[in-house]
Structures are given as structure tokens and as C-alpha cells.
Amino acid sequence: MSCETRWQDVFLTKPSYGVQNPKEMDDVFVTSVMSVDVINDPVTDSPIARITTSGSNWLMMGFIYSCTDKEKERWARVEEGDMIRVATADQGGFSDYLTVLEKVEVTNLYNTGSVDFQVVSSLATPLSYSFLNMSNALSRFVNTQNTFTNGDAVRLTVPAAAATAGVTEFTDGNTYYVVEAISTSLSLSATKGGPKVTVAVSGIFPGIDGFILHKLIPATNGVLPLAGKGAASLAIRVNFAIDATTLPSHVSKDSDFTSGTAITLADRGMATTYRGKTRTYDGTDEAEALYYPCYKQRKWTDHHNPTSSVLKLHLPTNIKQVSAVKLMGYSMINKRAISVHHQHELADDDWFALKIREVHNNNGVLSNNRFADECFYVMHAGNDQHRRAGGVELYAYDPQGLTCVNFTPVNLGSLSVEVVNRRGEEAHFGRMHLWLRILVTKG
């Protein structure tokens, strides 16, 4: 039986898990975020954060008291070197890809602005409180969730039933302060540290359900303790300053968006964009509608197997032998670029070493870098034009081949391609596609 020897085209890209899960996209939603400044507290010698509307290269979770456990888990998994982006066109603006440079735990979050800052979103399940049965009494609410402590600032939602029953001392949407919180009940004051609100009603009336207390960080040096709060205490530093706190001017409190008062930072949890009933990607989360969502770039190789950094192809059984491998071209989409301003703390790769595990490259590249030495090919991965923050696009192609390695015909069951940087670490190339040709003998 005769055997045929010819060049076989090979295309290597992301494994085809999309066949099983077509909605799996290249980026994954993490959580909503806000901009903060992180400084060192000279008294405690520990990092603290303060909310900023001036733009910063530090980010924290935007709604600490209402984010889901999944959001906390995803935020905790954001690591140095990861690429993230913030906001979408829905919010009227968005960032380029940002590289995570550092992650720290802060002990306190301060609000040094002139407006109270809301840390609970409207998507959270309302924490409903009931007014106790009283007559000509001080304010007291049934503290069913044991959520608040003395000094906490809250934005109060007042049910219509309160006015009907004669309780008119509380105004819907106003800020109040917890002045007495015990295991079973709590009381509110109109001023921080002030007297409890006195409710003047005649006779005995039944308790009123439906008061909702939204957590706030008070203006002018209000503080939210975060020590030991896990993911809620994590701040990440990225390679570009953005403002992920200020709300767009077109967002208003009116449900029909035709008029009314613009939403302030005290109402920021009410600001959302429209979310359709169906989405076209995996991982849909209601919190994406908040200002501002954060997304992380997925691993391009096998993120179903986090320890794998290899693009692998199993060859058909009718290929008997392989005697040469030729690289025709490659492309990288959204390859990490950290900009020249952060070269002192994170390497910005300008080349990658491409290795094929099944091909012993005695005829490969010679280099004084041990991770490039005897590799299959050294790939161009950036130059001065790409020294900016974000993600860059690179490609190279030669119809005659960029490189070709010939060897004694061998039986190859697969091709396993690994790409590393100058330190031998897994390369952060974004999305990569490789075009090869292999000289095969079929029979």
C-alpha cells in the first residue's frame, strides 16, 4: 500500500469548548466597582481607602453591603497580572483593558466628600423593618436582621402606611443615624449622635411593616470599618487612572427619565441600566446593570483546567509520520500592555518563545536566554508603538513560512504548543491564533 507525503495545514486556537457552551465569552463579569485612593494610615501603619470622584488607579467593590457571594469570590480571585476593564457602552463610557499591578487589604473606607455615599444597591433583597407598637414614644424598629450598629448612617424608605397611622416624623429618602442598636431593636436620630426621633401619635397602633434602611457612609469623614471583611476589604491597583465613581449627568431619579433630580452618590444604588430578559452570554448577573461593572479577561488556553497553559491538537490516526513543522503566521489580540510608566514593577513583554513539546529543537533557536534557547520560534510581541496601557493587536505572516524545523520522520500523536515570556512564565498574549504546516506521511 503506497503512502502519500504532503504538507498538511494546521490551525491552533482556543479549544472548542464553545460547542458545548456557545454562550461562553472571552471576558467574565466580576462585580461592580468604584474608584478610591489608597494611602497609609500613619497611626496604625496600615492601608486605608477613601472614595474619590477625581479618578484613581485604585478600585474596590462598589456595593460592599449588597454584593453576592459569587461577586466576592470572583473579586478575591483577581490577581496581579490579570487584565480587567470597567464599564460598558450602556453606562455611557468604558475603559480600555487595565492590568492589575497590586492587591491590598484596607482596614477602613472613608467618605471625605460632601455627600453621603450609598453602599447598598437597589438590586439587593430589601431589609424590611417594622415599627414597634408605641404611643407618644421614641423611634424604635424591630431589628430582625441585626445588620446595623450605633453610628451607622442609613437612607430610609418610608411606607405609605406610616403616614396613614400618624407616623409623620420620618421622611422618605432622608438620611438618619442609628443611635441605639441592640439584638432585638434599633432607634434612629435625625443627626449623628443626636436624640432619638420622637413619634407623636395618639393611642395604640399596630406595628408598621416596610421601612427599609439602606446603609450609607456619611459625608465629611464618615468611615466604614473593613478589617477582616474578606473580599470587601480588597483594593486593586491598575495601570491607568479612571473615574468609576461619578454618575453620568443624564441619570435621574424619575423612572421615566423625563425630568426630576439627578441621582447623587447617596442614591447611587438606584442607578441602573436596562437589562433585557435574555442575554447572549454566559454568566449573566443583575449587578452588571449597576455603575460600574468590572470584567476580567478569561484565560485563552484551557481555563477549564487552570494548570494548563498549552494549545494542543491531537493528530488523526491516518498520519503515520511527521518530518517537518513550519510556522506560517500568528496573531495576538488584546495582548497585555502595561505602558512605559510601570516597567519598574511588571515586565512588558516584547517577545515570546514558542515551544512545541513533541519537537526536540536541536535545530531550533540559539539564545543567551535559557527560556528562548532551542525554542521553535521567537515571536515579536510589541514595540514603542505599543507602549501604552490597554491591549494591543499583533500579527505576522509569511507565505514561505516564518520558520521551519526539519527532523527525522517520527510518529506524532499530537502537537502541544506552549508560549512563555523571557522569565519562562506563561505568556499573557490575550487571544492567540497560530497557522502551521506539517510535512506528513499518510497511509
C-alpha positions as CSV (number, residue, x, y, z in Angstrom):
1,M,0.0,0.0,0.0
2,S,1.5,3.4,-1.1
3,C,1.9,6.3,1.3
4,E,1.4,9.9,0.5
5,T,3.7,12.7,1.7
6,R,2.4,16.2,1.7
7,W,2.1,19.4,3.6
8,Q,-0.9,19.5,6.0
9,D,-2.4,22.8,7.2
10,V,-2.8,23.2,10.9
11,F,-4.7,25.9,12.8
12,L,-4.3,26.2,16.5
13,T,-6.6,28.5,18.6
14,K,-8.7,28.3,21.7
15,P,-10.1,24.8,22.4
16,S,-13.7,24.4,21.0
17,Y,-15.5,24.3,24.4
18,G,-18.0,26.7,22.7
19,V,-19.6,23.7,21.0
20,Q,-20.8,22.6,24.4
21,N,-21.3,26.1,25.8
22,P,-21.8,28.6,23.0
23,K,-22.5,31.5,25.4
24,E,-19.1,31.4,27.0
25,M,-17.3,34.7,26.1
26,D,-13.8,35.9,26.3
27,D,-14.4,38.2,29.3
28,V,-16.3,37.4,32.5
29,F,-18.2,39.8,34.8
30,V,-16.6,40.2,38.2
31,T,-18.5,42.8,40.2
32,S,-19.4,46.5,40.2
33,V,-16.6,48.8,41.3
34,M,-15.8,52.3,42.5
35,S,-12.7,54.5,42.4
36,V,-10.8,55.0,45.7
37,D,-7.5,56.5,46.8
38,V,-5.4,54.2,49.0
39,I,-3.0,55.7,51.5
40,N,-1.1,54.5,54.5
41,D,-2.6,55.4,57.9
42,P,0.4,56.8,59.9
43,V,-1.3,55.9,63.2
44,T,-1.9,52.2,62.5
45,D,0.7,51.8,59.7
46,S,-2.0,50.0,57.6
47,P,-3.6,50.9,54.2
48,I,-6.9,52.8,54.3
49,A,-9.1,53.9,51.4
50,R,-11.1,56.9,50.7
51,I,-13.8,57.3,48.0
52,T,-12.8,59.7,45.1
53,T,-14.5,61.3,42.2
54,S,-11.3,62.7,40.8
55,G,-10.1,59.5,39.1
56,S,-7.7,57.0,40.6
57,N,-5.8,53.8,39.7
58,W,-7.3,52.0,42.7
59,L,-10.6,50.2,42.6
60,M,-12.8,48.5,45.2
61,M,-16.1,46.7,45.1
62,G,-18.8,49.3,44.5
63,F,-21.6,47.9,46.7
64,I,-20.0,46.2,49.6
65,Y,-23.1,45.5,51.6
66,S,-25.2,44.0,48.8
67,C,-22.8,42.2,46.6
68,T,-23.4,38.4,46.2
69,D,-21.2,35.7,47.4
70,K,-20.3,34.9,43.8
71,E,-19.2,38.5,43.3
72,K,-17.0,38.4,46.4
73,E,-15.5,35.1,45.2
74,R,-14.7,36.5,41.7
75,W,-13.2,39.7,43.2
76,A,-11.0,37.7,45.5
77,R,-9.7,35.8,42.5
78,V,-8.5,38.9,40.6
79,E,-4.7,38.6,40.8
80,E,-1.7,40.7,39.8
81,G,-1.1,40.5,36.1
82,D,-4.8,39.9,35.2
83,M,-6.4,42.2,32.6
84,I,-9.7,43.8,33.5
85,R,-11.9,46.5,32.0
86,V,-14.6,48.8,33.6
87,A,-18.0,49.9,32.4
88,T,-19.8,49.4,29.0
89,A,-21.4,51.5,26.4
90,D,-24.6,51.1,28.5
91,Q,-23.1,53.4,31.1
92,G,-22.0,56.0,28.6
93,G,-18.3,55.2,28.8
94,F,-15.8,52.5,29.3
95,S,-12.1,51.9,29.9
96,D,-9.5,50.1,27.8
97,Y,-8.1,46.9,29.3
98,L,-6.3,47.6,32.6
99,T,-3.5,45.5,34.0
100,V,-3.7,44.6,37.7
101,L,-0.5,45.6,39.4
102,E,-1.2,45.2,43.1
103,K,-3.9,43.9,45.6
104,V,-4.1,45.0,49.2
105,E,-6.5,44.7,52.2
106,V,-7.6,48.1,53.6
107,T,-8.8,48.5,57.2
108,N,-11.2,51.4,56.7
109,L,-13.1,53.1,53.9
110,Y,-13.6,56.8,54.3
111,N,-16.1,59.2,52.7
112,T,-14.4,62.7,52.7
113,G,-16.9,64.2,50.2
114,S,-19.8,66.5,50.9
115,V,-22.5,63.9,50.0
116,D,-23.4,60.7,51.8
117,F,-22.3,57.6,49.9
118,Q,-24.6,54.6,49.4
119,V,-23.0,51.1,49.6
120,V,-26.2,49.1,49.1
121,S,-27.7,48.7,45.6
122,S,-31.4,48.6,44.7
123,L,-30.8,45.0,43.4
124,A,-30.4,43.7,46.9
125,T,-33.2,42.0,48.7
126,P,-34.7,44.8,50.9
127,L,-34.0,44.5,54.6
128,S,-37.5,45.3,55.8
129,Y,-38.0,46.7,59.4
130,S,-41.2,47.0,61.4
131,F,-42.1,50.0,63.6
132,L,-42.9,48.8,67.2
133,N,-46.3,49.3,68.8
134,M,-46.0,52.5,70.7
135,S,-47.8,55.6,71.8
136,N,-46.1,59.1,72.1
137,A,-42.8,57.2,72.1
138,L,-39.3,57.4,70.8
139,S,-38.5,55.8,67.5
140,R,-37.8,52.1,67.7
141,F,-37.6,49.5,65.0
142,V,-37.7,45.7,65.1
143,N,-34.0,44.8,64.3
144,T,-34.8,41.5,62.6
145,Q,-31.5,41.2,60.6
146,N,-29.1,42.6,63.3
147,T,-27.4,44.4,60.4
148,F,-26.7,47.9,61.9
149,T,-24.6,49.2,64.8
150,N,-24.5,52.5,66.6
151,G,-23.4,55.4,64.4
152,D,-24.4,53.8,61.1
153,A,-25.9,56.2,58.6
154,V,-29.0,54.9,56.7
155,R,-31.2,56.1,53.8
156,L,-34.7,55.4,55.0
157,T,-37.5,54.2,52.7
158,V,-40.9,55.0,54.4
159,P,-44.0,53.0,53.5
160,A,-47.3,54.8,52.9
161,A,-48.8,53.0,55.8
162,A,-46.7,55.1,58.2
163,A,-48.5,58.4,57.4
164,T,-51.9,56.7,57.5
165,A,-51.1,55.5,61.0
166,G,-50.0,59.0,62.0
167,V,-46.2,58.4,61.9
168,T,-45.1,61.5,60.0
169,E,-41.7,62.2,61.7
170,F,-39.8,60.2,59.2
171,T,-39.3,61.4,55.6
172,D,-38.9,59.0,52.7
173,G,-35.3,59.2,51.2
174,N,-33.8,61.2,54.1
175,T,-30.6,60.2,55.9
176,Y,-30.8,59.1,59.6
177,Y,-28.3,57.7,62.1
178,V,-28.5,54.7,64.3
179,V,-28.2,55.8,67.9
180,E,-29.2,52.7,69.7
181,A,-28.8,49.2,68.3
182,I,-29.4,46.1,70.4
183,S,-30.1,42.5,69.5
184,T,-33.8,43.0,69.1
185,S,-34.3,46.6,68.1
186,L,-32.7,49.9,67.0
187,S,-33.5,53.6,67.1
188,L,-32.8,56.4,64.7
189,S,-31.8,60.1,65.0
190,A,-32.0,62.9,62.5
191,T,-28.4,63.9,63.3
192,K,-25.3,61.9,64.1
193,G,-25.2,61.3,67.8
194,G,-28.3,63.3,68.3
195,P,-31.5,62.4,70.2
196,K,-33.8,59.7,69.1
197,V,-36.7,60.8,66.8
198,T,-39.8,61.2,68.9
199,V,-43.0,59.9,67.3
200,A,-46.1,61.8,68.4
201,V,-49.2,59.7,67.8
202,S,-52.3,59.2,70.0
203,G,-53.5,55.8,71.1
204,I,-52.0,52.4,70.5
205,F,-51.5,51.3,66.9
206,P,-50.2,48.1,65.4
207,G,-46.6,47.8,64.1
208,I,-46.0,49.1,60.6
209,D,-44.0,46.9,58.2
210,G,-42.0,48.0,55.2
211,F,-39.4,50.5,56.5
212,I,-36.2,49.8,54.6
213,L,-32.8,51.0,55.9
214,H,-30.1,51.4,53.2
215,K,-26.5,51.5,54.5
216,L,-24.6,54.8,53.9
217,I,-21.1,56.1,54.5
218,P,-21.8,59.6,55.9
219,A,-20.3,62.7,54.3
220,T,-17.3,64.5,55.8
221,N,-15.0,61.8,57.1
222,G,-17.6,59.1,57.5
223,V,-15.9,55.7,57.9
224,L,-16.8,52.1,57.2
225,P,-14.6,49.6,59.1
226,L,-13.5,46.8,56.8
227,A,-10.8,44.9,58.7
228,G,-11.4,41.2,58.4
229,K,-14.2,41.6,55.9
230,G,-12.5,39.4,53.2
231,A,-13.2,40.4,49.6
232,A,-15.0,43.6,50.7
233,S,-11.7,44.9,52.1
234,L,-9.7,44.2,48.9
235,A,-8.5,47.2,46.8
236,I,-6.6,46.6,43.5
237,R,-4.2,49.0,41.7
238,V,-4.3,49.1,37.9
239,N,-2.0,50.8,35.4
240,F,-4.3,53.7,34.5
241,A,-6.4,56.2,36.5
242,I,-10.1,56.2,35.8
243,D,-13.2,57.7,37.5
244,A,-15.5,54.8,38.3
245,T,-17.5,56.7,41.0
246,T,-19.1,59.8,39.4
247,L,-22.5,59.1,37.9
248,P,-23.5,60.3,34.4
249,S,-25.4,63.6,34.5
250,H,-28.3,62.1,32.4
251,V,-29.3,59.6,35.1
252,S,-32.2,60.8,37.2
253,K,-34.5,59.6,39.9
254,D,-37.5,59.6,37.7
255,S,-38.5,56.1,36.4
256,D,-39.4,57.6,33.0
257,F,-36.1,59.7,32.8
258,T,-38.1,62.7,31.5
259,S,-37.3,65.1,34.4
260,G,-36.5,65.2,38.0
261,T,-33.5,65.4,40.2
262,A,-30.2,63.8,39.1
263,I,-29.1,60.9,41.2
264,T,-26.4,61.7,43.7
265,L,-23.8,59.4,45.4
266,A,-26.3,59.0,48.2
267,D,-28.8,57.4,45.8
268,R,-26.2,55.6,43.5
269,G,-27.6,52.2,44.3
270,M,-30.8,53.2,42.4
271,A,-28.9,53.9,39.2
272,T,-29.1,51.0,36.7
273,T,-29.1,50.5,33.0
274,Y,-31.7,48.4,31.2
275,R,-31.2,44.6,31.2
276,G,-33.2,42.5,28.9
277,K,-34.8,39.3,30.0
278,T,-32.4,37.3,27.9
279,R,-28.7,37.8,27.4
280,T,-26.4,36.2,24.8
281,Y,-23.5,35.2,27.0
282,D,-22.8,33.0,30.0
283,G,-22.6,34.4,33.5
284,T,-25.4,37.0,33.2
285,D,-25.6,38.9,36.5
286,E,-28.1,41.6,37.5
287,A,-25.2,43.6,39.1
288,E,-23.9,44.3,35.6
289,A,-26.6,47.0,35.3
290,L,-25.0,49.0,38.2
291,Y,-22.5,51.8,37.9
292,Y,-19.8,50.5,37.1
293,P,-19.4,46.8,36.1
294,C,-15.9,45.3,36.0
295,Y,-14.9,42.4,33.7
296,K,-11.9,40.1,33.6
297,Q,-10.3,38.6,30.6
298,R,-10.5,34.9,30.6
299,K,-7.5,32.7,30.1
300,W,-7.2,31.9,26.4
301,T,-5.8,28.4,26.8
302,D,-7.7,25.8,28.8
303,H,-9.4,27.8,31.6
304,H,-11.4,24.6,32.4
305,N,-8.0,23.2,33.5
306,P,-6.3,26.2,35.3
307,T,-2.9,24.4,35.4
308,S,-2.8,24.1,31.6
309,S,-1.0,26.7,29.5
310,V,-0.8,24.6,26.3
311,L,-2.6,24.8,23.0
312,K,-2.9,21.1,22.0
313,L,-4.0,19.3,18.8
314,H,-4.5,15.5,18.6
315,L,-3.4,14.4,15.1
316,P,-5.6,11.9,13.1
317,T,-4.6,8.3,13.2
318,N,-4.1,8.1,9.4
319,I,-1.0,10.4,9.8
320,K,1.8,7.9,10.1
321,Q,4.8,10.1,10.4
322,V,5.8,13.8,10.6
323,S,9.1,15.1,9.3
324,A,8.8,18.9,9.4
325,V,6.9,21.7,11.1
326,K,6.6,25.1,9.6
327,L,5.1,28.3,11.2
328,M,3.3,30.3,8.6
329,G,1.9,33.1,10.8
330,Y,0.4,34.1,14.1
331,S,-1.8,36.8,15.6
332,M,-2.4,38.1,19.1
333,I,-5.5,40.1,20.0
334,N,-5.6,42.1,23.3
335,K,-2.1,41.2,24.3
336,R,-1.3,42.8,27.7
337,A,0.4,46.2,27.5
338,I,1.2,47.9,30.8
339,S,2.8,51.2,29.4
340,V,6.2,52.6,30.0
341,H,5.2,54.1,33.3
342,H,5.1,50.7,35.1
343,Q,8.2,49.0,33.6
344,H,9.8,49.1,37.1
345,E,7.2,46.8,38.6
346,L,5.9,44.5,35.9
347,A,7.6,43.3,32.7
348,D,6.0,44.4,29.5
349,D,6.9,41.6,27.1
350,D,8.3,42.4,23.7
351,W,8.9,38.8,22.7
352,F,7.6,35.4,23.4
353,A,9.2,32.0,23.0
354,L,7.1,29.5,21.1
355,K,7.8,25.8,22.0
356,I,6.5,22.6,20.6
357,R,6.9,19.9,23.2
358,E,6.9,17.0,20.7
359,V,9.6,18.6,18.5
360,H,13.1,18.4,20.0
361,N,14.6,21.5,18.6
362,N,18.3,20.7,18.2
363,N,17.9,22.8,15.0
364,G,15.9,25.4,16.8
365,V,16.7,28.9,18.0
366,L,20.0,29.5,19.8
367,S,19.8,32.2,22.5
368,N,21.5,33.5,25.6
369,N,18.1,33.5,27.3
370,R,17.6,30.0,28.6
371,F,13.8,30.1,28.0
372,A,14.3,31.1,24.4
373,D,17.3,28.7,23.7
374,E,16.3,25.8,21.5
375,C,12.7,27.0,21.3
376,F,10.8,26.6,18.0
377,Y,10.4,30.3,17.3
378,V,10.8,33.8,18.9
379,M,7.6,35.8,18.4
380,H,7.6,39.6,18.1
381,A,5.2,40.8,20.8
382,G,5.4,44.7,20.9
383,N,7.5,47.8,20.2
384,D,7.4,51.5,21.1
385,Q,4.1,52.0,19.3
386,H,2.5,49.6,21.8
387,R,3.9,51.1,25.0
388,R,0.5,52.2,26.3
389,A,-1.9,51.0,28.8
390,G,-4.5,48.6,27.4
391,G,-4.4,45.7,25.0
392,V,-2.6,45.6,21.6
393,E,-3.0,43.6,18.4
394,L,0.0,42.0,16.7
395,Y,0.4,39.7,13.8
396,A,3.0,38.2,11.4
397,Y,2.7,36.1,8.3
398,D,5.0,34.8,5.5
399,P,3.7,32.7,2.6
400,Q,7.1,30.9,2.6
401,G,6.9,30.4,6.3
402,L,8.3,32.3,9.2
403,T,10.4,29.3,10.3
404,C,10.7,25.6,9.5
405,V,12.3,22.8,11.5
406,N,13.1,19.5,9.8
407,F,13.8,16.3,11.6
408,T,13.9,12.5,11.1
409,P,10.4,11.2,10.4
410,V,8.6,10.3,13.7
411,N,5.2,9.2,14.8
412,L,3.5,12.1,16.4
413,G,0.2,11.6,18.2
414,S,-0.3,15.3,18.9
415,L,1.2,18.8,18.8
416,S,1.4,20.7,22.1
417,V,2.3,24.4,21.8
418,E,3.5,26.4,24.8
419,V,4.2,30.1,24.8
420,V,6.4,31.6,27.5
421,N,7.9,35.0,28.3
422,R,11.5,35.9,29.0
423,R,11.2,34.6,32.5
424,G,9.8,31.3,31.5
425,E,6.3,32.2,32.7
426,E,3.1,31.7,30.9
427,A,2.7,34.4,28.3
428,H,-0.1,36.9,28.7
429,F,-1.0,37.2,25.0
430,G,-4.7,37.8,25.1
431,R,-6.2,35.8,22.3
432,M,-3.7,33.9,20.0
433,H,-4.1,32.1,16.7
434,L,-1.3,30.0,15.1
435,W,-1.1,28.9,11.4
436,L,1.3,26.0,10.8
437,R,2.0,23.4,8.2
438,I,3.4,19.9,9.0
439,L,5.0,17.6,6.5
440,V,3.1,14.3,6.9
441,T,3.1,10.8,5.6
442,K,-0.4,9.4,5.3
443,G,-1.3,5.8,4.8
